[in-house]
Amino acid sequence: MEKNRLVTTEPYPDLTTGKMVITSSQPVYKDSKLIDVIAIDLVSDDLSKQKL
């Protein structure tokens, strides 16, 4: 929230599965007031299986 923009982490091991994940998160504002944060964890196994 401090950066007030989309933030993506470096890969790190998930605490539950041990698989490598990357998290992207974005604060959501309405009338200049923080109302939520949207986040998604991307699992590296799933990313490597994607066909381009």
C-alpha positions, 0 to 999 in steps of 0.5 A: 500500500505504501507504493500505491501501485501494483507490486510483484514479489521475488519468487519465494517458497509457499509455506503450505506446498513448498512450491515457488510462488510469485505474489502480485498485489494492488491497493484499491482506492475509492475517493482517495480512501483505501477500500481493499487490496487485490492479490494473486499468488502465481505458482511457478509450476503452473506458469511453466506449463503455459503454452505461448 
